């Protein structure tokens, strides 16, 4: 799905959830597919110039100026411990609202807006341990694929949130 279609879907107010369903914005990191609740996503933009900030963790890429608002940018690949990739034509910044703050997260590609039923969502397996379990909210089962649901509010811990607030 193109960025324009995803953004227009967000802007058109299609945030309502039917009974037993929810909408997710799906995106790709490495070869995995992830999803965030659409109510957390403000917009999706093309990669642009990012101003680097000294003495911040590597995954905090810097700041952008988005319509006179300065937003910190987090590279989700680096935050998850994946190898850094070069920016492609599909790379996007998802502007999300998390814990009362607006941040941008860099993803490899945005796929589509999905409507999923609660029956399709399985809880995280008990074998998932470590930091990942904290922000993994469930797995969405499709016929031939799985989508990993993330709780964007838990992606950054308190110390990291304070760093972003100070920026």
Residue, then its C-alpha position, 0 to 999 in steps of 0.5 A: x500500500x502506498x504511503x498516500x493511501x495509508x495517510x489518507x486512511x488515517x486522516x479520514x477518521x477510520x479509527x473506529x473499531x467494530x465490535x470485536x475488531x481493531x485496526x492495525x497499521x502493519x509495517x516491516x522490519x527486516x523480514x518480519x511484519x509488525x503492527x501498531x494500533x491505528x489510534x497510536x499512529x498520527x501519520x506516515x512520512x517519507x524519510x527526510x533530513x534528520x538532525x543528529x543529537x550528540x550523546x544519545x543512544x545509537x537508536x535515537x537518530x535525531x530530530x526532524x522539523x515536522x510542520x513547526x514541531x520538533x520530533x525525536x526519531x527512533x530507529x526501530x531496527x536499532x532499538x530491537x538490536x537488528x543490523x542498521x540498513x541503508x535507507x530505501x525508497x520504501x523506508x518510512x517514518x511513522x509518527x506515533x503518539x506514545x505516553x503523551x509524546x509524539x515521536x517518529x519511528x523509522x521502519x523499513x516499509x509500511x504495508x497496509x491498514x488491517x482490520x483484525x478480529x480479536x479471535x485472530x489475536x493470540x497472546x504472546x507465547x510464554x517461551x518469549x523472554x527478555x525485553x521483547x516480551x514487555x512490548x509484544x502484545x500478541x500475534x495476529x494469525x493469518x492464513x499463511x503469516x503471522x503479524x507481531x503486535x507491538x505496544x508502542x507505549x512500552x517500546x521505550x523504557x522510562x530512562x529512554x523516555x526521559x532522554x527523548x523528553x529532554x531532547 
